[in-house]
């Protein structure tokens, strides 16, 4: 992932670090501040059932999503790692330092006024990011499986926008608002959301959280 950020033209003053466990003493090892958490998790039948119910519930009840949340749909197979990264960076773009010719900076500037669907279409045509994704995929990193492989693992991003914790998943029709958070409590609050994913699938072990932390 570090290589990937570098290739996209992001200064290394933020870095992705592994979250080794959900207990307070392990969370205390993660450098602060943390501005995003990426969760890698398995797509199982239990999860798909939950996802359908969640979507119906939110459509019926409604939810508050700030217009400043940057959200995009996923239309490219297996690009969930790339889209998770874009969600993490896009919703913290005021904190990031981009190189002047950064392909990601240009993508974000171009796509700010687009709908989530238009952003997905734009990514399909956006060589610089796709090629970076594919080259890191061919290096055999777990983050970016090769383009044609069938993968049942999925990445989502958790971010703090305007004091609310949002789950951003390009397979879902909209961001999910998980309630209030602060810069100080964000990591703990995001890990609570990750724990819910794990509790829904207690037999599963394939969960992995990484935090975007100040270097």
N, C-alpha and C positions, 0 to 999 in steps of 0.2 A: 504493500500500500504506500510505503514511503516513496518508492520509485515512481509510483503512479502519480502521487501529488506533485513530485518534482517535475515530471514530464508535462503536467498540466499547468506548470508555471506558478506554483504557490510557494512562497518563502517558508523555510522550515521553522518558523516561530510557533507553529502549532504542529503537533505530532499525534499519530494514533498509537495508543498504548493498550496492551492487553489488560482486561479486568480479570484477575485470577480467581476471584470468588466473590460471593455476595455478602460476606460477613463484614461488619464494620472495620475490623483490623486490616482486612485485605483491601477494602475500599480506601482506607486511609493511605495506602501505598500509591494510589493513582495521583499523579501531579495535578494540582488545581491551578487556575480554574479549568473546568471541563465545559465545553460548549455544545457537544453532541455525543450521543452514544449510538453505536451501530450494534444491532443484535442479529446474529446468524442463528436460524432455527429451522427445524424440519417441518415441511408441510405434510401434515398427517390428516387422516380422516377426521380426527377429533378437532383439529385446528380448522379445517374447512367448514365443519358444521358450525363451530363457534363464529367463524367469519361471516357466514350467511346470516346467522341470528343477529350478530352485532350490526350488520348493515341494515337489516329490516328494522331493528330497534331505533337506530339513529334516524332513519328515514321517517319513522313514525313520530318520534319525539323531537327531532331536530337537535342541533348543537351549535355552539358559538365558535366560529372559526374566524380569526382576524384576517382581513384581506391581505395583510402583509406576509402571511405564510406562503412560502414558495413551495408549490407542490406540482409534481409531474406524474403522468401515467407511465406505466411500463409496457412498451409494445415490442421491444427487442427481447427475444428469448435469452435467459441467463444473464441479462445485464443488470440484475438487481444490485450487485455490488457497486457497479458504476452509478446507478441511480441513487443508492444509499449515500454514496460519497457526494453526489451533486446536491442531494437534499441537505446533508450535513453542512456543506460549504455555503450553499446558496442562502441558508437561513442564518448564517453568521458572516455574511460577506463584508459587513462593516468592520469585523474584527480581523479579517484576513489581509495579508499583504501579497498582492499579486505581482508577478513580473510584468513588465509593460506589454510583452507580446503573448501573455498567457491565453491559451486556447479556451480555458474554462472561464476566465474573466469575460472574454468576448461572448461566449455562449450565454452566460448569465445576463449580460447587458442586452443582447439581442432578444432573449426570451422572456425578460421581465414582464412585458405587457401581454404575453401570450396566455392562452388557456392551458390547463394541464394536458389536454389532448394535443394541442399545437406544439407544446414543448416536447412531447414524446416523438411526434413526427419530425421535428427539427433535429432531435438527437439522431434519428435514423439517417439523416443526410449529413450529419456533422462529422466529417472524416476524422478530424484531429483527435476527438475524444474517443470515437469508436476504435480507431487504429491503436490508440494507447491501451484501450481495454483489451483488444485482441492480442497485442504483443505481450501484455502482462499475463494474459490467459495462457499463451504458449510457453511461458516460463514455468508453467505448472504450479502456480500459486493456488492455494485453496480458495483465495478470495474471488478469483475470476476463472471459473471452469471454462473449458473450451466451448466454442460457440454452439456446436451441434450436440453436445452431451446432454442427456436428460438428467436434470438435477432436481432433487426434492428438497434442497436446502435453499433458504431464502433470506435476504438481507432487508432489514428495515432501519430507518433512522429515527431517533428520538431527539427532539430539539426544544429549546425554550424560545418562544416568540412572544414578546410582550407579557411575560409573567405567566404564560400557560405552557404546559408540556404537551407537545403534539407528537403523535406517531405518524410517520410518513411512509406509506407503502404503496408503490406504483400499481399493485394489483387491486387496491381498494379504490372505490369511486371518489373518496374524499379523505382529507386528513382526519385523524381521530384526536379529539381534545381529551386529555387525561386529567384535566384539572390544573389548579394553580401550582406554580413552582417559583423558586428564586434562583439567582446565580449561585448562591451558597449551597442550597439544598438540591440543586439540579441532579447531581450524580446519584444521590440516594433515591430521589423521586423516580428517576429513570430506571434504576435497578429494581424498584418496586414493580414497575410495569413489566420488566423482564421476568421477574419472579412469577407473575401471573401466567405468562406464556409457559413457564416450566411446570407450574402447578396443573395446567390444563392437560399436560402430557407427561405424567409422572414416570412412565416407563422409559421415556426418551432421554438420552444422554447428550444428544448433539446440539448443545446450546453454547454459544460463544459470544461474549460481549467485548467490544472494544470502544475506548473513549477517545474523543478528540480533545487533547489536553494542551495547555500552554507548555511549550518546550523550555 
